[in-house]
Amino acid sequence: MWRNRFSPPKKRRYSGGVLGNILAALVFCGIIALFNIGANALAQTSEQERLESSRNAVVKAVIQFYAFEGHYPPSIDYLTEHFGLRIDQERYIVHYIHIASNLMPEIFVFPREF
């Protein structure tokens, strides 16, 4: 059949009805849920990296103190007062076990529970 080339093409309308609207809403909710899961995973990874960075900072300060003074510091408070170590006390708990002046102390950094 012949078709008029100069007339605009017929527009097709999509009428999904109620089922189409429900499907669109479910897809939208699924995308939002995936975004939230990704954001939570990113925040958790970031928190783990901050915790590890804090522990590394304490260990580095202890080793530098040993290199300068010839013995390990008696406490974390001594490092913060005299050596400039800064720890976010609201976010982390540092467990420092000083065994002897010539043995590396045990250092644990834990996140505070909120």
Secondary structure, DSSP 8 states (H G I E B T S, - for coil): ----TTS---------HHHHHHHHHHHHHHHHHHHHHHHHHHHHHHHHHHHHHHHHHHHHHHHHHHHHHSS--S-HHHHHHHT-----TTTEEEEEE---TTS--EEEEEE---
